[in-house]
Amino acid sequence: MAATRKPRRGPVSLGDALSRYLAESGLSRRLKDAAVFDAWREAVGEDLAQRARAVGFARGELCVEVESAAHLHELRNYTGERFREAANRLLGEARILRLALRLKR
């Protein structure tokens, strides 16, 4: 009995093949999430980004690990929401719905 073969498709562009691979592997989502980390870093500036580092992003929540209690207090009570909004403006959409701030251990 002969082996059943899948029908061959016509040629596809490298871009289409890469897009399909990224989507099927889950890498596309992780690359899209990388834009969130970049936007946070740009919104807060390089200096603060070293002390308030985005470490995770899931379901609209950006987890930020903060170096000191003073920075944690500042972000929670004064500037965090402004930075969240600035990052969303850089992204061109409201992807970051809330911040989860925690003190680095």
WORAWO-V813982 format. One record per pair of residues at least 12 apart in sequence whose ideal C-beta (glycine too) atoms are under 8 Angstrom apart, sorted by sequence separation. I is the first residue (numbers start at 1). J is the second residue. D is the distance in Angstrom with one decimal. If there is no record, write none. Layout:
# WORAWO-V813982
i;j;d
I;J;D
I;J;D
This chain:
# WORAWO-V813982
i;j;d
52;64;5.4
53;65;5.3
84;96;5.3
41;54;7.1
52;65;7.6
40;54;4.4
52;66;5.0
84;98;7.6
51;66;6.7
52;67;7.3
84;99;5.6
51;67;4.1
37;54;4.7
50;67;7.9
51;68;6.9
36;54;7.2
81;99;7.8
52;71;5.8
80;99;5.2
37;57;7.1
51;71;5.4
36;57;5.0
80;101;6.5
40;62;6.3
62;84;7.4
48;71;7.6
52;75;6.2
33;57;5.0
40;64;7.2
75;99;7.3
62;87;7.8
76;101;5.7
36;62;6.3
75;101;5.4
72;101;5.8
72;102;7.7
72;103;5.4
62;96;4.8
69;103;6.3
60;95;6.8
61;96;7.9
64;99;5.9
66;101;5.9
68;103;7.8
60;96;6.7
61;97;6.6
62;98;7.6
63;99;8.0
64;100;7.0
66;102;6.9
60;97;3.4
61;98;5.2
62;99;5.5
63;100;4.6
64;101;5.2
65;102;5.9
66;103;5.8
67;104;5.5
60;98;6.6
61;99;7.4
62;100;7.0
64;102;7.5
65;103;7.8
66;104;6.3
44;83;5.1
57;96;7.7
61;100;5.3
63;102;7.0
65;104;4.7
43;83;4.9
43;84;7.8
40;83;7.2
43;86;3.9
43;87;4.1
42;87;7.5
40;87;4.9
43;90;6.2
39;87;4.1
42;90;5.7
39;88;7.5
52;101;7.9
36;87;7.2
39;90;4.2
39;91;4.9
36;91;6.8
35;91;6.2
40;96;7.5
39;96;7.8
36;95;5.8
36;96;6.3
